[in-house]
Amino acid sequence: MKRRFFTGLLMALSFGCLAVTAAEQKPNIILVLVDDMGWGDLGLNQPSEHADTPRIETPVLDRLANEGAQLRRHYTCAPVCAPARASLFTGLHQGHAEVIRNNSFDAALENSHTIATVLKQAGYSTALIGKWGIGGGRESGGTPDTCPAWPTKRGFDFFFGYNNHLAGHRHYPKEESNADPETHRNAIWDGNEMITDKLDGCYCTDLFTARAKKWIVDAKTADKDKPIFLALTYVAPHARLGIPAGPYPAGGGLKGGVQWLGTPGAMINTAHPAEWDSYIHPQYRSAWEKYAKERYGNAAEHKLMTARRHAAMITRVDEAVGDLVQLCEDLGIADNTIIIFTSDNGSHDEPGAVGGFAGHPAPTQDPSFFRSYGNHDGIKRDVFDGGLRVPCVVYAPGLIKKGLVSTTPTQFQDWMATVADLAGVPVPARCDGRSLLPLLRGDDKLSEDPSRILYAEYAFGGGMAQYRDYADNKKGRVRGEQQVLIFFDNRAGRWLKALRTGVKSGTEHWEIYDTEADPHESTPLPESDSEEMQVYLNNLALWNRRAYDYHRNPEAPRRNNPCGGFRSYDKNLVPSVSLEQQAERGGLAKQQIKASAPWVPAASQLPQEQPSSVENPNGATLPAGTITTYTGYINVPDDGNHWHFYLTLSNVPGSKAFVKLHNFNLIDADFNYAPGTTATESAAANTVEADSAKTGKKGIPLRAGLHPITITVVQGDSADGTLKLEWNRGPHDGTQTERLPIPAEAFLPASR
């Protein structure tokens, strides 16, 4: 019998998928993403050693964490919104981000797998409600017709909210100054209709919650058994510290809480145009005066105003989450719904691009007031834990272990793998993440996994803040190019974090920290002084990320940065590996199963059996309806800055492939691949950002020697086919040389 990924029980048995079988209902998934909420802004994360520090009340999230799971070492992929969101939705860490890096706000997310496309393929209804900011609308603009990466073009059935990120700095879309010269509005889209002019006095946290509730009810009314995926991406507490117009309505759920009315001028039940931006939660109105005077002196009044606004925004989000939980209970879907709550990066210290109005100030939040960075150091744009470690709560009664508190490091790319696991479909080979479902169920296979690497890179000018409770090695520290590796040290039996800032050559010194024993990252470990460890970390970075060969397309709808966010270490040769003994015969170890898949699955998803043979993949027959994985090493004969690779499959519908070198993505012949054509190491096929006439010249910088390779091919059902692999060592000027088949002797099996 032919095994298919979408045959439920057969899949679970054959491929070790942990989630659902044909007899089980796929869970509903609600992903709640807030904007610039620091790790310490979550009530339960308030450090006990700072008991005198004011606390923001988040009773709902605290309860959900205690009844569900806390991921206390959860990391974003970048300490700023656009690249963090791109990584979250594509399942790629920033070392593989094809377009959106650094501060390339409103660039177009590449046209490939997203969480939404994966879940839509698995039978889910999908919606994005809130802030997008990666649609390709220039920095200020964008419509469903002009944006190549509009949410409905990236897997979402429905979109409501802000497309451009500057409009997403506005908490009252109608009342605040407009951020969009194209539409002359802070454009809120309901499907393909811009409805800003109807939104009198609508506070965005309430607006997005009400629309989310309406969408959930509509989806479950239309088909109660069809699972839903909702990405609810709030703009709070980012930018101008905008606050509600009144108290949160009591009750929550179907009958209470915020409600969508749909009447122009009164679209939601908390729309109060005359009172917009006026309501501070009662518990904060006279709080913290003594603390502020002792700490800030003459600036106390201003600090109190900003702190109370910031706290009011976060408590409002907390109330909104409680409203959603009640809705799930009212609809009878709570026991089969997983709610994931997290933030895109650490707390901000910026007012956003919105000036104040009479009676509606636009102050800059001070993260030190609440220690929004928790017991860490750093804020938004920093790669220390205060900028990268984000609050994360998972609530799923009956689906995960109750009361789980995990300190295993996890990162944004893991959510694509996790939702695929929940939906019972394979994880795309392109995804950098691992499923967190075993961890959430109490079987933490990731806690001591030396093969698992978390990675981040980000560049920004200026220096870190100089808050008095920072360790001395942070105050005013220059950022520049920043790199992070989080890895498991077998010798010490612990997770370590290595980072460096001000990178200019890619050979700079790595500082190594045990962030659990030293949460301030104040004292680098002695391992930092080991030359062997420094070489290892340099190698590890190059083995887990890659450069793309972008030349910017000036016609592409994007804003400011050089396309691809080139790094100073992009040109560094990727080291080969040393093996004490290697088989002499050419060829790669082959595993082959009779199965099909909607995309190229991660090799780790396939049955781990003994290789059936060792062969040269070039020209080998690929039987119809099979998935074949080749693993081993490729022997690169010479050092070169511009090694080019080419993959061509027979013209059989449904055929696709993916190639990894070390742990980086080498050739993507999956999402947009047309069988019979040639895919290369360039990723420009997935983007609108790159000038296709100028790409394909840079190539991969490689050291001579052995490099681990994994090739996975899904062969179409209708006919057998073959795989052709070619290469050349392009010269430094980028011109092409003759493409040659990779010879059999260049492939070596992994067996030693």
C-alpha positions in Angstrom: 0.0 0.0 0.0 1.2 3.5 -0.8 1.7 5.6 2.3 0.6 9.2 2.1 1.1 12.1 4.5 -2.6 12.9 4.6 -3.8 9.4 5.7 -4.0 10.2 9.4 -3.3 7.1 11.3 -0.9 5.6 8.7 0.9 8.9 8.8 1.2 8.8 12.6 2.4 5.3 12.5 4.8 5.6 9.6 6.2 9.0 10.1 6.1 9.4 13.9 3.9 12.4 13.7 2.8 13.3 17.3 -0.4 15.2 16.8 -3.6 13.8 15.3 -5.0 10.8 13.5 -7.8 10.5 11.1 -10.2 9.7 14.0 -9.2 12.8 15.9 -10.3 16.4 15.3 -7.5 18.8 14.4 -7.2 21.5 17.1 -8.0 25.1 16.6 -5.0 27.4 16.8 -5.0 31.0 18.0 -1.7 32.8 17.9 -1.7 36.1 19.8 1.3 38.3 19.0 1.8 41.6 20.9 4.1 44.4 19.8 7.1 45.4 22.0 6.0 43.7 25.2 9.0 43.0 27.3 9.7 39.7 29.1 9.2 41.4 32.5 5.9 43.1 31.5 4.1 39.8 32.1 3.1 39.8 35.7 4.4 36.3 36.5 7.8 37.2 35.1 8.3 40.0 37.6 11.7 39.1 39.2 11.3 38.2 42.9 14.6 39.9 43.7 13.1 43.2 42.6 10.0 43.1 44.8 10.1 46.9 45.2 9.7 47.4 41.4 6.1 48.2 40.3 4.2 45.4 38.7 1.8 45.3 35.7 -1.2 43.2 36.4 -1.9 40.4 33.9 -4.2 38.1 35.9 -5.6 36.3 32.8 -2.2 35.5 31.3 -0.9 34.5 34.7 -3.8 32.1 35.1 -3.4 30.7 31.6 0.3 30.2 32.2 -0.3 28.3 35.5 -3.0 26.2 33.9 -1.1 25.7 30.7 2.6 26.1 29.9 5.3 28.8 30.4 8.2 28.8 27.9 10.6 30.8 30.0 13.5 30.8 27.5 11.6 31.7 24.4 13.5 33.8 21.9 12.4 36.0 19.0 14.6 35.8 15.8 15.3 39.5 15.8 14.9 42.3 18.3 12.7 44.4 16.0 9.2 43.8 14.5 9.5 43.2 10.8 12.2 40.5 10.7 10.8 38.9 13.8 7.4 38.6 12.2 8.8 37.4 9.0 10.7 34.6 10.8 7.7 33.7 12.9 5.4 33.2 9.8 8.0 31.5 7.5 9.6 29.3 10.1 13.1 30.6 9.2 15.6 32.1 11.6 17.2 35.3 10.4 20.2 33.5 9.0 17.8 32.2 6.2 15.5 35.2 5.9 15.3 35.8 2.2 14.1 39.4 2.2 13.1 40.9 5.6 16.2 41.5 7.7 17.3 44.4 9.9 14.8 47.3 9.4 13.4 46.4 6.0 9.9 47.4 7.1 7.1 46.7 4.7 9.2 44.7 2.3 7.3 41.8 0.7 7.5 38.5 2.5 8.9 35.9 0.0 6.3 33.8 -1.7 6.9 30.5 0.0 5.6 28.4 2.8 4.0 30.2 5.7 2.3 29.0 8.8 -1.0 30.0 7.0 -0.2 28.1 3.8 0.7 24.9 5.8 -2.4 25.0 7.8 -4.6 25.9 4.9 -3.3 22.9 3.1 -4.2 20.9 6.2 -7.8 22.0 5.9 -7.9 25.0 8.2 -9.8 28.3 7.8 -7.1 31.0 8.3 -7.2 34.6 9.3 -4.8 37.4 10.1 -6.3 40.2 12.2 -4.1 43.0 13.4 -0.8 44.3 12.1 1.0 42.8 9.1 3.8 45.1 8.0 5.5 42.6 5.7 3.1 43.0 2.7 5.3 45.0 0.4 3.5 48.3 0.4 6.5 50.6 0.6 6.8 52.0 4.1 3.7 54.1 3.9 1.0 52.6 1.8 -0.2 49.5 0.1 -3.5 48.1 -1.0 -4.7 44.6 -1.9 -4.0 45.4 -5.5 -0.5 46.9 -5.1 1.0 44.6 -2.4 2.5 41.4 -3.6 2.6 39.9 -0.1 -0.8 40.9 1.1 -1.9 38.4 3.8 -4.4 36.7 1.5 -1.5 36.1 -0.9 0.5 34.3 1.8 -2.1 31.7 2.9 -4.7 33.7 4.9 -8.3 33.4 3.8 -9.2 36.6 5.5 -7.4 39.8 6.6 -8.5 42.6 8.9 -6.2 45.3 10.1 -3.1 47.4 9.2 -0.9 46.4 6.2 1.7 49.2 6.5 3.7 49.2 9.7 3.7 53.0 10.3 -0.1 53.0 10.3 0.3 50.2 12.8 1.8 52.8 15.2 -1.7 54.2 15.6 -4.0 53.0 18.3 -6.9 55.1 17.1 -6.9 54.8 13.3 -9.4 57.6 12.6 -8.4 60.1 15.2 -4.6 60.0 15.0 -2.6 61.6 12.2 -2.5 59.6 9.0 0.5 57.6 8.1 -0.4 56.7 4.5 0.1 59.2 1.7 -1.3 56.7 -0.8 -4.7 56.3 0.8 -4.5 59.4 3.0 -5.7 57.3 6.0 -4.4 55.1 8.6 -5.7 52.3 6.5 -7.7 49.6 8.3 -8.8 46.9 5.8 -11.8 44.6 6.3 -11.1 42.2 3.5 -10.6 44.4 0.5 -12.5 47.3 1.9 -10.8 50.2 3.7 -13.0 51.1 6.6 -11.0 53.8 8.6 -13.6 56.5 8.1 -16.2 54.3 9.9 -14.0 53.7 13.0 -14.9 56.7 15.2 -13.3 56.3 18.6 -12.2 52.7 18.0 -9.2 51.6 20.2 -7.2 49.0 18.2 -6.9 46.4 20.9 -10.7 46.4 21.3 -11.2 46.7 17.5 -9.0 43.7 16.7 -10.5 41.6 19.5 -14.1 42.3 18.4 -13.3 41.5 14.8 -11.5 38.3 15.8 -14.5 37.2 17.9 -16.8 37.8 14.9 -14.5 35.8 12.6 -14.3 32.9 15.0 -18.1 32.8 15.4 -18.7 33.1 11.7 -16.2 30.4 10.9 -17.6 28.0 13.4 -21.2 28.8 12.4 -20.3 28.0 8.7 -18.6 24.7 9.6 -18.3 23.8 13.3 -16.0 20.9 12.5 -13.5 22.8 10.3 -10.5 23.8 12.4 -9.4 27.4 12.5 -6.1 29.3 12.6 -6.2 32.9 13.8 -3.2 35.1 13.9 -4.2 38.0 16.2 -1.4 40.5 16.0 -2.0 43.5 18.3 -0.2 46.8 18.0 -0.1 47.4 21.8 2.0 48.3 23.6 4.1 49.7 20.8 4.5 53.3 19.7 2.5 56.2 21.1 1.2 55.1 24.5 -2.5 55.1 23.4 -5.0 54.0 26.0 -8.7 53.0 25.8 -11.7 55.2 25.9 -13.4 53.4 28.9 -13.4 50.2 30.9 -13.4 46.8 29.4 -17.0 45.5 29.1 -17.8 42.8 31.6 -18.5 39.1 30.8 -16.5 38.3 27.7 -17.3 35.6 25.1 -20.5 35.4 23.1 -22.6 37.8 25.1 -20.1 40.0 26.9 -16.7 41.7 26.4 -16.1 43.7 23.3 -18.5 43.1 20.5 -18.5 43.9 16.8 -21.6 46.0 15.9 -20.7 46.8 12.3 -22.4 50.2 12.4 -20.4 53.0 10.8 -19.5 55.4 13.6 -20.2 52.7 16.2 -18.4 49.7 14.8 -17.7 48.2 18.3 -19.4 48.6 21.6 -16.4 50.4 23.2 -16.3 53.1 20.5 -16.5 56.5 22.4 -15.2 59.2 20.1 -15.5 62.0 22.7 -13.5 60.0 25.3 -10.8 58.5 23.0 -7.4 58.0 24.7 -8.6 58.8 28.2 -9.0 55.7 30.4 -6.4 54.5 32.9 -7.3 51.3 34.7 -8.4 52.3 38.3 -5.6 50.3 40.0 -3.0 52.4 38.2 -4.5 55.9 38.7 -2.7 56.7 41.9 -0.1 53.9 42.0 3.7 54.1 42.4 4.0 57.8 43.4 6.5 57.1 46.2 8.6 54.8 43.9 8.7 57.4 41.1 9.7 60.2 43.4 12.5 58.2 45.0 13.8 57.0 41.7 13.2 59.8 39.3 13.0 63.0 41.4 11.8 66.0 39.4 11.0 63.7 36.4 8.6 61.6 38.5 5.4 63.1 37.2 6.3 62.5 33.6 7.5 58.9 34.4 4.3 58.2 36.2 2.2 59.3 33.2 4.1 57.1 30.8 4.1 54.1 33.1 0.4 54.3 33.8 -0.3 54.4 30.1 2.0 51.5 29.3 0.5 49.4 32.1 -3.0 50.3 31.0 -2.2 49.1 27.4 -0.9 45.7 28.6 -3.7 45.1 31.1 -6.2 45.8 28.2 -4.5 43.1 26.2 -4.8 40.8 29.1 -8.5 41.5 29.4 -8.9 40.9 25.6 -7.2 37.5 25.9 -9.6 36.6 28.7 -12.5 37.6 26.4 -11.2 35.2 23.7 -10.8 32.3 26.2 -14.4 32.9 27.3 -15.6 32.8 23.7 -13.9 29.5 23.1 -15.7 28.1 26.2 -19.0 29.5 25.1 -18.6 27.9 21.7 -17.6 24.6 23.2 -14.2 24.5 21.5 -12.0 25.3 24.5 -10.8 21.7 25.0 -9.7 21.5 21.4 -8.1 24.9 21.0 -4.5 25.9 21.6 -3.7 29.6 22.4 -0.1 30.8 22.0 0.7 34.2 23.4 4.0 35.9 22.8 5.7 39.2 21.8 7.7 40.1 18.7 10.7 41.5 20.7 11.7 43.2 23.9 10.3 46.4 25.3 10.7 49.7 23.4 12.0 53.1 24.5 10.6 55.1 21.6 7.4 57.1 21.0 6.9 55.8 17.5 6.3 58.0 14.5 3.2 59.7 16.0 3.3 63.2 17.5 1.1 64.1 20.5 -2.3 65.8 20.2 -4.0 68.2 22.6 -4.8 66.1 25.6 -3.3 63.0 24.0 0.5 63.0 24.6 3.0 60.8 22.9 5.6 60.2 25.5 8.5 57.7 25.3 8.1 54.7 27.6 10.9 54.1 30.0 11.5 50.3 30.2 13.4 50.7 33.4 10.3 51.8 35.3 8.8 48.3 35.5 12.1 46.5 34.6 10.2 45.5 31.4 13.3 43.5 30.5 12.8 41.4 33.6 15.9 40.1 35.3 17.8 40.5 32.1 19.5 43.5 30.4 18.6 44.9 27.0 15.5 46.2 25.1 14.3 46.3 21.6 17.2 46.3 19.1 19.6 44.6 21.6 20.6 41.0 21.3 21.1 40.5 25.0 18.2 38.6 26.6 16.2 41.7 27.4 15.8 42.3 23.7 15.5 38.8 22.4 13.8 36.8 25.2 10.1 37.3 25.0 7.1 36.3 27.2 5.5 33.1 26.0 2.4 31.4 27.4 0.6 28.4 25.9 -2.9 27.4 26.9 -4.5 24.3 25.7 -6.7 22.3 28.2 -6.5 18.6 27.3 -3.8 19.1 24.7 -0.7 19.9 26.7 0.7 19.2 30.2 -0.9 21.4 32.8 1.4 23.7 34.8 4.5 23.1 32.6 7.4 25.4 33.2 10.1 24.9 30.7 13.6 26.5 30.6 14.5 24.7 27.4 15.5 27.4 24.8 12.9 27.7 22.0 12.6 30.2 19.2 10.1 31.7 16.7 10.8 29.3 13.9 9.6 26.4 16.1 6.0 27.5 15.8 5.7 26.5 12.1 7.0 23.0 13.0 4.7 22.9 16.0 1.5 23.8 14.1 2.3 21.4 11.3 2.6 18.7 14.0 -0.7 19.7 15.6 -2.3 19.6 12.1 -0.9 16.2 11.3 1.1 17.4 8.2 4.9 17.2 7.6 7.2 20.0 8.5 8.5 21.7 5.3 12.2 21.0 4.7 12.7 24.8 4.5 11.7 25.3 8.1 14.5 25.8 10.7 12.3 24.9 13.6 11.5 21.8 15.7 8.0 20.9 16.9 7.4 21.9 20.5 4.5 19.6 20.9 6.5 16.9 22.7 7.9 19.5 25.1 4.4 20.9 25.7 3.2 17.4 26.5 5.9 16.9 29.0 8.3 14.8 26.9 11.1 17.3 26.4 13.4 15.7 23.7 14.9 19.1 23.0 16.3 19.8 26.5 19.7 18.1 25.8 19.9 18.1 22.0 23.4 19.0 20.8 22.2 19.2 17.2 19.8 22.0 17.9 21.0 25.5 17.3 19.1 28.7 17.8 20.4 31.7 15.8 19.8 35.4 15.4 21.5 38.3 13.6 20.6 41.9 13.4 22.3 45.2 12.6 21.5 48.7 14.0 23.5 51.8 14.8 24.0 53.5 18.1 24.4 52.1 21.5 22.5 50.4 24.3 20.7 52.3 27.0 22.4 53.1 30.3 19.8 52.1 32.8 21.2 52.0 36.3 20.3 48.3 36.9 22.1 47.1 33.7 25.4 45.3 34.2 28.4 47.5 33.4 29.2 45.6 30.2 25.8 46.8 28.7 25.7 50.5 29.4 26.1 52.4 26.2 27.5 49.4 24.4 27.8 49.8 20.6 25.5 47.6 18.7 26.4 47.5 15.0 26.3 44.0 13.4 25.1 41.6 16.1 25.1 37.8 16.1 23.8 35.2 18.5 24.2 31.4 18.9 22.3 29.4 21.5 23.6 25.8 21.8 23.9 22.8 24.1 27.3 22.2 25.6 27.7 18.5 26.1 30.7 18.8 28.4 28.9 21.0 30.9 25.4 19.6 30.3 23.8 23.1 29.9 22.6 25.5 27.3 24.9 28.4 26.5 24.5 31.6 24.7 27.3 33.1 22.6 27.0 36.6 21.2 29.1 39.4 19.6 28.4 43.0 18.7 30.1 45.4 16.5 31.0 42.7 14.0 33.0 43.9 11.0 34.9 40.8 9.8 33.1 37.8 11.2 36.2 36.8 13.2 35.4 38.9 16.3 35.5 37.5 19.8 32.4 35.6 21.0 31.3 36.2 24.6 29.7 33.1 26.1 27.1 33.2 28.9 25.1 30.8 31.0 22.0 32.9 31.0 20.2 30.9 33.7 23.0 31.3 36.2 23.8 34.8 35.0 20.6 36.4 33.6 22.2 39.8 33.3 24.9 38.3 31.0 27.4 40.3 33.0 30.3 37.9 33.2 31.5 35.9 30.2 32.3 32.2 31.0 36.0 31.1 31.0 35.1 29.1 27.8 35.1 32.5 26.0 38.9 32.6 26.3 39.4 29.2 24.6 40.8 29.5 21.1 39.2 26.1 20.3 35.8 27.4 21.4 36.2 30.6 19.3 37.0 28.6 16.2 34.1 26.3 16.9 31.6 29.2 17.3 32.9 30.9 14.1 32.3 27.6 12.3 29.0 27.0 13.9 27.7 30.4 12.7 28.8 29.8 9.1 27.3 26.3 9.2 23.9 27.5 10.3 23.2 30.6 8.1 24.0 31.8 4.6 24.1 34.9 2.4 21.8 35.5 -0.5 23.0 37.1 -3.7 20.5 39.9 -4.0 20.7 43.0 -6.1 17.8 45.3 -5.3 15.0 45.7 -7.8 14.3 49.4 -7.8 10.7 48.8 -8.9 10.0 46.5 -5.9 7.6 48.0 -3.3 10.0 48.3 -0.4 11.6 51.0 1.5 15.1 51.6 2.7 17.7 48.8 3.2 20.0 47.2 0.7 18.1 44.1 -0.5 18.9 41.1 1.6 20.6 43.0 4.4 24.2 42.0 3.5 26.5 41.1 6.4 30.2 41.8 6.8 30.7 38.0 7.2 28.8 37.0 4.1 32.0 36.6 2.2 33.7 34.3 4.7 34.4 30.8 3.4 32.2 28.1 5.0 34.6 25.6 6.7 34.7 22.0 5.7 34.5 19.2 8.3 37.3 16.8 9.3 36.6 13.1 9.5 39.1 10.5 10.8 37.9 7.9 8.4 35.8 8.1 5.4 34.5 5.4 2.9 36.4 5.5 -0.3 33.6 4.8 -2.7 31.5 7.6 -4.3 27.9 8.0 -3.6 25.5 9.1 -0.9 23.5 7.0 1.6 19.9 6.6 0.2 16.6 6.1 2.0 13.4 5.8 -0.1 9.8 5.3 0.8 6.6 4.9 -1.1 4.8 8.1 -0.1 3.7 11.5 -1.2 3.6 14.9 0.4 2.3 18.4 -0.4 5.8 19.8 -0.1 9.3 18.5 0.5 9.2 17.3 4.1 12.1 17.8 6.6 14.4 14.8 6.5 13.8 14.3 10.2 10.1 13.6 9.5 10.9 10.5 7.4 11.3 7.0 8.8 14.8 6.6 10.2 15.7 3.3 8.7 19.1 1.9 7.6 20.0 3.3 4.2 19.0 0.9 1.5 22.0 1.6 -0.7 24.8 4.1 -1.5 24.7 5.6 -4.9 25.4 8.6 -7.1 22.2 10.7 -7.0 23.0 12.1 -10.4 20.9 10.3 -12.9 19.6 7.7 -10.5 16.0 6.6 -11.1 13.4 8.1 -8.8 10.3 5.8 -8.9 6.9 7.5 -9.2 5.3 8.4 -6.0 8.3 8.1 -3.7 10.2 10.3 -1.3 14.0 9.8 -1.5 16.6 11.3 0.9 20.3 11.2 0.1 22.7 12.0 3.0 26.5 12.2 3.2 29.2 14.6 2.2 30.1 16.5 -0.9 33.9 16.9 -1.5 34.5 20.5 -2.7 37.8 20.4 -4.6 38.9 24.1 -4.2 38.4 27.1 -2.0 36.0 29.5 -3.7 33.9 32.6 -2.9 31.3 31.8 -5.6 30.4 28.1 -5.7 27.2 27.7 -7.7 24.9 24.7 -7.5 22.1 23.6 -10.0 19.3 21.1 -9.5 17.0 19.9 -12.3 14.2 17.3 -11.9 12.5 15.5 -14.8 9.3 17.2 -16.0 6.9 15.1 -13.9 4.1 17.1 -12.2 4.3 17.2 -8.5 8.1 16.6 -8.3 10.1 18.9 -6.0 13.3 18.8 -4.0 15.2 20.6 -1.3 19.0 20.6 -0.6 20.7 21.5 2.7 24.5 22.0 3.1 25.5 21.7 6.7 22.5 23.3 8.4 21.8 26.0 5.8 19.3 26.0 3.0 21.2 25.5 -0.3 18.6 24.9 -3.1 14.9 25.4 -2.7 13.0 23.6 -5.5 9.8 23.3 -3.6 7.1 25.9 -3.2 7.4 27.6 -6.6 9.4 24.9 -8.5 8.3 23.9 -12.0 9.5 20.4 -12.8 11.8 20.3 -15.7 13.4 23.6 -14.9 16.7 24.3 -13.0 16.8 25.7 -9.5 20.0 27.3 -8.2 21.4 28.4 -4.9 19.9 31.8 -5.4 16.6 32.4 -3.6 15.4 35.2 -5.9 12.6 33.1 -7.4 10.6 33.5 -4.2 10.9 37.3 -4.0 9.8 40.5 -5.7 12.7 42.4 -4.0 15.6 41.1 -6.1 16.5 42.2 -9.7 16.3 38.8 -11.5 18.7 40.1 -14.2 21.5 40.6 -11.7 21.0 37.7 -9.3 22.7 34.3 -9.5 26.2 35.7 -9.6 27.4 35.7 -6.0 27.3 32.0 -5.1 28.3 30.2 -1.9 31.7 30.8 -0.3 33.2 27.3 0.5 36.4 25.9 1.8 37.8 22.9 0.0 37.0 19.6 1.7 34.0 17.7 2.9 30.6 19.4 3.6 27.6 17.5 4.9 24.7 17.4 2.4 21.1 16.3 2.5 19.0 16.0 -0.6 15.3 15.2 -0.3 13.2 14.6 -3.5 9.4 14.1 -3.8 8.8 12.4 -7.1 5.5 13.0 -8.8 2.9 10.2 -9.0 2.6 9.9 -12.7 6.1 8.7 -13.8 9.6 7.9 -12.8 12.2 10.6 -13.0 15.8 11.5 -12.4 17.7 14.2 -10.6 20.6 16.2 -12.1 23.0 18.0 -9.9 25.6 20.4 -11.4 28.1 22.9 -10.0 30.8 25.4 -11.0 33.3 27.5 -9.2 32.4 31.0 -10.4 35.2 33.6 -10.5 35.2 36.6 -8.3 33.7 38.9 -10.9 30.5 36.9 -10.8 30.5 35.8 -14.4 29.4 32.2 -15.0 31.6 29.4 -16.0 30.6 26.1 -17.5 28.1 24.0 -15.5 29.5 20.5 -14.9 27.7 17.5 -13.4 28.9 16.8 -9.9 31.0 13.7 -10.3 30.2 10.5 -8.4 33.6 10.6 -6.6 32.6 14.0 -5.1 29.8 12.3 -3.1 30.7 10.3 0.0 28.4 8.4 2.4 28.0 9.3 6.0 29.1 5.9 7.2 32.6 6.0 8.7 
